[in-house]
């Protein structure tokens, strides 16, 4: 059992953003740093994994759908249709040790937090690392998604949609810490802190232009300049993200009709 957990998600192979969050004093003071998936699929895959592995026993890594895809590509398989160029490239950069690391990641993970009890960490949802649930997903859908989560788990931390939120779902807290590497709708780099006092959504301050310059200088991904333009310098808003993901959370096709 631990007293404080820092929750990060979707690092997506962007080292300076990860370093900014790891440098936060309360992240450094946390007993554990849990990263809820999609670790390396981005322009600096090995650099990010180096930083995460360096956390040692303090670091708890959970599998995301992009982690599965990188392993599939690295082992000569066929990933899902629509797999992005940077994912194909990142898979080719991974040494065999990191392919094995990603291939062995668990999903979900349950940890005991003092004063809270069991906390579940997943990527998309507890039952599927690629499932989409949003802050405004309807209650019936949430009930379906969380149906098999044990009653003693009163907090569920997820990722995948890159949008930070904390909300109650039938007396159970659901937290999305947002994305480190591809943040949507927030000016800083989002993360979350869990302790007996509750859930705190936090963010680390960055200089987007400095981050972009660092990534461009350090990465050999052929499309790195366009990638940082889209995801670092001009990231999607939370509304953009909701509109993009909404069709995958089971809501009616005309839900946003005027």
C-alpha positions in Angstrom: 0.0 0.0 0.0 1.3 3.5 -0.9 0.3 7.0 0.1 0.6 9.0 -3.1 0.4 8.0 -6.8 1.3 10.3 -9.7 -0.7 9.3 -12.8 0.5 9.9 -16.3 -0.8 8.7 -19.6 -0.2 8.6 -23.3 3.5 9.8 -23.3 3.5 9.0 -27.1 7.3 9.2 -27.5 7.7 12.9 -26.6 10.6 13.1 -24.2 10.7 16.8 -23.2 7.0 16.7 -22.1 7.6 13.6 -20.1 10.7 15.2 -18.5 8.7 18.3 -17.6 6.2 16.2 -15.7 8.7 14.0 -14.0 10.5 17.1 -12.8 7.4 18.3 -10.9 8.1 18.2 -7.2 5.0 16.2 -6.3 5.7 13.7 -9.0 9.2 13.3 -7.6 7.7 12.9 -4.1 5.1 10.3 -5.1 5.5 6.7 -4.0 4.6 5.5 -7.5 4.4 6.9 -11.0 1.8 5.0 -13.0 1.7 5.5 -16.8 -1.6 4.3 -18.3 -0.4 3.2 -21.7 0.6 4.4 -25.2 4.2 4.9 -24.1 6.4 5.0 -27.2 4.3 5.5 -30.3 5.8 8.9 -31.3 8.9 10.7 -32.5 11.2 9.8 -29.6 10.2 6.2 -28.7 13.5 4.9 -27.2 14.2 8.1 -25.3 10.8 8.0 -23.6 11.2 4.3 -22.7 14.7 5.1 -21.3 13.2 7.7 -19.0 10.4 5.4 -17.9 12.6 2.4 -17.2 14.9 4.7 -15.2 12.1 5.1 -12.7 12.8 1.6 -11.6 10.4 0.1 -9.1 8.6 3.5 -8.7 7.4 3.2 -12.3 4.3 1.1 -13.1 3.6 0.8 -16.8 0.2 -0.3 -18.1 -0.4 -1.5 -21.7 -2.1 0.7 -24.2 -3.4 -0.1 -27.6 -0.5 1.6 -29.4 1.9 -0.4 -27.3 0.3 -3.6 -28.7 0.5 -2.2 -32.2 4.2 -1.4 -31.9 4.9 -5.0 -30.7 2.8 -6.4 -33.6 4.7 -4.4 -36.2 8.1 -5.1 -34.6 7.3 -8.9 -34.7 6.3 -8.8 -38.3 2.6 -8.8 -37.9 -0.1 -6.6 -39.3 -1.4 -3.8 -37.1 -5.0 -2.3 -37.3 -6.0 -0.5 -40.4 -5.2 3.2 -40.1 -2.0 2.7 -38.0 -0.1 6.0 -38.4 3.2 6.6 -40.1 4.9 7.5 -36.8 3.8 4.2 -35.2 5.3 2.2 -38.1 8.5 4.2 -37.8 8.6 4.0 -34.0 8.2 0.2 -34.0 11.3 0.0 -36.2 13.4 2.0 -33.7 12.8 -0.3 -30.7 15.6 -2.7 -29.6 14.4 -6.2 -28.8 14.5 -5.5 -25.1 11.9 -2.8 -25.5 9.8 -4.9 -27.7 9.7 -7.5 -25.0 9.0 -4.8 -22.4 6.0 -3.5 -24.3 4.9 -7.0 -25.1 4.7 -8.0 -21.4 2.9 -4.9 -20.1 -0.2 -5.8 -18.0 -3.7 -4.4 -18.5 -5.4 -3.4 -16.2 -3.4 -3.0 -13.0 -4.9 -2.7 -9.5 -2.9 -1.0 -6.6 -3.8 -0.2 -3.0 -3.8 3.5 -2.0 -3.8 4.4 1.6 -7.1 6.0 2.7 -8.7 5.1 -0.6 -8.3 1.3 -1.2 -8.1 -0.4 -4.5 -7.5 1.8 -7.5 -7.6 0.3 -11.0 -5.4 1.7 -13.8 -6.2 0.9 -17.5 -5.9 2.5 -20.9 -9.2 2.7 -22.8 -11.4 1.0 -20.2 -10.9 -1.8 -17.7 -12.1 -4.4 -20.2 -10.5 -3.1 -23.4 -7.4 -1.0 -24.0 -8.9 0.5 -27.2 -12.4 1.3 -25.8 -13.5 4.9 -25.9 -15.3 6.5 -22.9 -15.6 10.3 -22.5 -16.5 12.7 -19.7 -20.0 13.0 -21.3 -20.5 9.4 -22.1 -24.1 8.5 -21.0 -24.6 6.6 -17.7 -25.9 3.4 -19.3 -22.7 3.1 -21.3 -20.6 3.7 -18.3 -22.5 1.0 -16.4 -21.8 -1.4 -19.2 -18.1 -0.5 -19.4 -17.6 -0.8 -15.6 -19.9 -3.8 -15.0 -17.1 -6.2 -14.2 -15.0 -3.9 -12.1 -15.0 -5.3 -8.5 -17.1 -3.2 -6.0 -14.0 -2.6 -3.8 -12.5 -0.6 -6.7 -13.8 2.9 -6.1 -11.4 4.8 -8.4 -10.6 3.9 -12.0 -7.8 5.8 -13.9 -7.9 5.5 -17.7 -6.2 7.2 -20.7 -6.6 6.8 -24.5 -8.7 9.9 -25.4 -6.0 12.4 -24.3 -8.5 14.6 -22.5 -8.1 15.2 -18.7 -11.2 14.8 -16.5 -12.4 13.5 -13.2 -16.1 12.6 -12.7 -18.3 10.4 -10.6 -20.0 7.4 -12.2 -22.6 5.9 -9.9 -20.5 6.8 -6.8 -17.2 5.6 -8.4 -14.6 8.1 -9.5 -13.2 7.8 -13.0 -10.1 9.8 -13.8 -8.4 10.5 -17.1 -5.1 12.2 -16.5 -4.8 13.4 -20.1 -1.9 12.9 -22.5 1.7 13.8 -21.9 2.8 13.6 -25.5 -0.3 14.6 -27.4 -2.3 16.8 -25.1 -5.7 17.9 -26.2 -7.6 20.9 -24.9 -5.1 22.0 -22.2 -2.3 24.6 -22.2 0.1 22.6 -20.0 1.1 19.0 -19.9 -1.6 17.2 -17.8 -1.2 14.6 -15.1 -3.0 13.6 -11.9 -2.2 13.1 -8.3 -4.0 10.6 -6.1 -3.8 10.4 -2.3 -6.1 10.1 0.7 -7.2 13.8 0.2 -8.7 13.0 -3.2 -8.0 13.5 -6.9 -6.1 16.5 -8.2 -5.8 17.2 -11.9 -2.4 19.0 -12.4 -0.4 20.3 -15.3 3.3 21.1 -16.0 4.2 24.3 -17.7 6.1 24.0 -21.0 7.3 26.3 -23.8 5.7 24.6 -26.9 8.3 26.1 -29.2 11.2 24.9 -27.1 9.6 21.4 -27.0 9.1 21.4 -30.7 12.7 22.5 -31.4 14.0 19.8 -29.0 12.0 17.0 -30.6 12.9 18.1 -34.2 16.6 18.3 -33.3 16.6 14.9 -31.5 14.3 12.7 -33.6 15.1 11.1 -36.9 11.5 10.5 -37.8 11.1 11.7 -41.4 7.8 13.5 -40.6 8.8 15.0 -37.3 8.4 18.7 -38.3 4.8 18.1 -39.4 4.1 16.0 -36.4 5.2 18.6 -33.9 3.3 21.3 -35.8 0.1 19.3 -35.4 0.5 17.9 -31.8 2.9 20.3 -30.0 2.4 23.7 -31.6 -1.2 23.5 -32.6 -2.8 20.6 -30.7 -6.5 19.8 -31.1 -9.0 21.3 -28.6 -11.1 19.3 -26.3 -14.1 20.0 -28.5 -12.2 18.7 -31.5 -11.4 15.6 -29.6 -14.9 14.9 -28.4 -16.2 15.3 -31.9 -13.6 12.9 -33.2 -14.1 10.2 -30.6 -17.8 10.5 -29.9 -18.8 8.0 -32.6 -16.9 5.3 -30.7 -18.6 5.6 -27.4 -21.9 4.2 -28.5 -23.9 7.4 -28.7 -26.5 8.0 -31.5 -25.1 9.3 -34.8 -27.2 12.5 -34.5 -26.3 13.2 -30.9 -24.8 16.6 -31.8 -27.4 17.7 -34.3 -28.6 21.3 -34.0 
